[in-house]
Amino acid sequence: MSLHIAGMGWVTPLGSGVEEVWQRLLNGETATAELLSSPLGRDYPVFRVPASALANAPLHPRLRRSSAISRFAAIAGLEALANANLKLDAETAKRTALIFAVSNGGVIYTKRFYHDIVESGAQAASPLLFPETVFNAPASHLAAILGITGATYTLVGDGAVGTLALKMAEDLLMSDNLDRCLVVAAEEADWLLCDAYRKWRLLRSFPPIEPFEQPARGTILSEGAAAI
């Protein structure tokens, strides 16, 4: 069975859309890191997705109160389908699988959800925030928008989770029940992630917070999404 990539989608700190972002890269443009402040007293440079990159977000009720990571995933996934000149209907959606790959998940809403509980008690747990605390929230939103009611999976892992998602898509497409598979990966940035990764000696803070830490060492977190 011959498989091929029919379309791609991007949501990045340089904007959204494969052609738009690629042209900006060819023009030598680079994203600008902004400082994200932690309540623990440290600042971290991060690459954020600008509001302009979310202009094409669908006006769907599922996204009205959704987390940033869900909006990133929805925009990238829909763009990949548009890039492939494909619009799902009830019949084609039945034969389409969705795989979402993620490492950190919806940290921002998860933090807000548990902060309210810690501050005000269990009765303060918000039913509006809770659905966004689970790893498969972006996949759920995108599947609902596209009308996919069948094979929908969320893979959680390290930096190789995207590769694992592609392999899983290949395995799923060996089935006679599927014609295509949409693979989406997304992440959002938050100070909580920055503090956690710094503890693991993987992240750069600004300014260096210990004598042996150099400004040029460590990773700068970036948020966004990609889909094929």
ABEGO torsion letter per residue (X at the ends): XBBBBABBBBBBAAEBEAAAAAAAAAAGBBBBBBBBBBAAGBBBBBBBBBAAAAAABBBBAAAAABBAAAAAAAAAAAAAAAAAGBBBBAAAAAABBBBBBBAAEBAAAAAAAAAAAAAAEAAABBAAAAAAABAAAAAAAAAAAAGBABBBBBBBBBAAAAAAAAAAAAAAAABAABABBBBBBBBBBBAAAAAAAAAAGABBBOBBABAABBAABEBBBBBEBBBX
